[in-house]
Amino acid sequence: MRGASRASLSAAKDRLSAALAGGDAAQATQIGDELFAVAGLLDSEPGLRRSLSDPSRDRAARTGLAEALLAGKVSDPSLELVKVLVGARWSAAGDLADAAEELAVLAIADAADCEGKLDDLEDDLFRFGRIVQANPDLRSALSNQFVPAEGRRNVVTQLVAGKVIEPALRLITQAAAHPRGRSLDAVLEAYANLAAELRERLVAEVHVAVPLTDDQRGRLAAALVAAYGHDVHLNVVLDPEVLGGMSVQIGDELINGSVASRLAELRRDLAA
């Protein structure tokens, strides 16, 4: 998002935090579900999306339209958040729907946090993303836009219900049913990053040749916290291409200390 949209999203996130301050997992879940529905409505109705994000229209007219459409159909906290969104300024009409989706993810993540399961949520999203990446047939089935959204949702439910926590099931089924023009892998990664944002921590994808012990995970996490100044959530991947050592990806930054990387560097030196 650009300029005005970034500022508007930041303000909306602050209002969401205030709405969720009571630590009520059920309310957070309801807000998340309702905001996902609002994002879907905005995606499916371009004219409505433009009307609600048009900066030339009076703010009161935009919030009044939102209230007329949604009053009695969503909870009061969700309606107030939508009114905050439509009353703000957006650099592009599509940013309004994107913001509604981000708030929805954060609300579902907050529900997991209320139950002490935010780590489980991040792990479940990451593991399912790896399963999708490793299974082309599954990825194709869940990305097939000719299959109705409810059909894709049912496939995911059959696959993971009872194997992941409820907030993760909600986000995974949402990602499969309504990817909003993105790949399923990209949506799951975006959702996991938003869950990490709730606790203001970074996500590190660690590729290793053999599993890390609890002590090794702890020491690695402590080193990354010291280096980046933020809490870090580790997603550990067993990768036969690493050979030895490890590689760590945080955002766009790659810390590569694997044997494979050093061998590649040596081959490049020899070929020079």
Beta strands, then each sheet from edge to edge (+ up, - down):
strand 1: 201-208
strand 2: 231-238
strand 3: 246-250
strand 4: 253-256
sheet 1: 2+ 1+ 3- 4+
end
